[in-house]
Amino acid sequence: VYPARRMHAWRVALAVGFTYLLVDGLIKPVIDRDRPFELYEEVRLIDQRPTTGSFPSGHAASAVAGAIATARLLPRARVVWWALA
């Protein structure tokens, strides 16, 4: 939408992408924490069983990476980005 900010958008995408690779590709396999449905029989799933460990949260890590990168792009709205993360 904003050609002058296209490079900043790439930075946001790279921050989120590298965070995903780091968390899901390196940290989760090292920590290898079981998910609750693997530990407790009474936990019911409403969707498919995830195949990765439960810690750290890939969604939370990506949200924080996106908030950091976007807050640098639009510093006046950093409170909004952090609240969304």
C-alpha positions as CSV (number, residue, x, y, z in Angstrom):
1,V,0.0,0.0,0.0
2,Y,2.8,2.4,0.9
3,P,5.7,1.9,-1.5
4,A,8.0,4.0,0.7
5,R,7.5,1.6,3.6
6,R,7.8,-1.6,1.6
7,M,11.3,-2.3,3.1
8,H,9.9,-1.9,6.6
9,A,7.2,-4.4,5.8
10,W,9.9,-6.9,4.7
11,R,11.6,-6.3,8.1
12,V,8.4,-7.2,9.9
13,A,8.0,-10.3,7.8
14,L,11.6,-11.3,8.4
15,A,11.4,-10.8,12.1
16,V,8.3,-13.0,12.4
17,G,9.7,-15.6,10.0
18,F,13.1,-15.9,11.7
19,T,11.3,-16.1,15.1
20,Y,9.2,-18.9,13.8
21,L,12.3,-20.8,12.6
22,L,14.2,-20.2,15.8
23,V,11.3,-21.2,18.1
24,D,9.8,-24.1,16.1
25,G,13.0,-25.3,14.5
26,L,15.5,-25.0,17.4
27,I,14.2,-24.2,20.8
28,K,11.1,-26.4,20.9
29,P,13.0,-29.6,19.9
30,V,15.6,-28.8,22.6
31,I,13.1,-28.2,25.4
32,D,10.7,-30.9,24.2
33,R,7.9,-30.2,26.7
34,D,4.9,-32.4,26.4
35,R,1.5,-30.9,25.6
36,P,-1.3,-31.2,28.2
37,F,-3.3,-33.7,26.1
38,E,-0.2,-36.0,26.2
39,L,0.0,-35.8,30.0
40,Y,-3.7,-35.8,31.0
41,E,-6.3,-38.2,29.5
42,E,-9.2,-35.9,30.5
43,V,-8.0,-33.1,28.2
44,R,-10.2,-33.1,25.1
45,L,-9.1,-31.6,21.8
46,I,-11.4,-29.7,19.5
47,D,-9.0,-29.8,16.6
48,Q,-6.0,-31.6,15.3
49,R,-3.2,-32.7,17.7
50,P,-0.1,-30.4,17.3
51,T,3.1,-32.2,16.6
52,T,5.5,-29.8,18.3
53,G,6.1,-29.3,22.0
54,S,4.1,-26.9,24.1
55,F,6.9,-24.6,25.2
56,P,7.8,-22.0,24.1
57,S,4.7,-20.7,22.4
58,G,5.4,-20.1,18.7
59,H,2.3,-17.8,18.4
60,A,3.4,-15.7,21.4
61,A,7.0,-15.4,20.1
62,S,5.9,-14.4,16.6
63,A,3.4,-11.9,18.0
64,V,6.2,-10.3,20.1
65,A,8.6,-10.2,17.1
66,G,5.9,-8.6,15.0
67,A,5.1,-6.1,17.7
68,I,8.8,-5.1,18.1
69,A,9.3,-4.8,14.3
70,T,6.1,-2.9,13.7
71,A,6.6,-0.6,16.7
72,R,9.9,0.5,15.1
73,L,8.1,1.1,11.8
74,L,5.2,3.0,13.4
75,P,6.4,4.2,16.8
76,R,3.4,6.4,17.6
77,A,1.2,3.2,17.5
78,R,3.6,1.0,19.5
79,V,1.1,0.8,22.4
80,V,-1.5,-0.7,20.0
81,W,1.0,-3.2,18.6
82,W,2.1,-4.3,22.0
83,A,-1.5,-4.7,23.2
84,L,-2.3,-6.8,20.1
85,A,0.8,-9.0,20.8
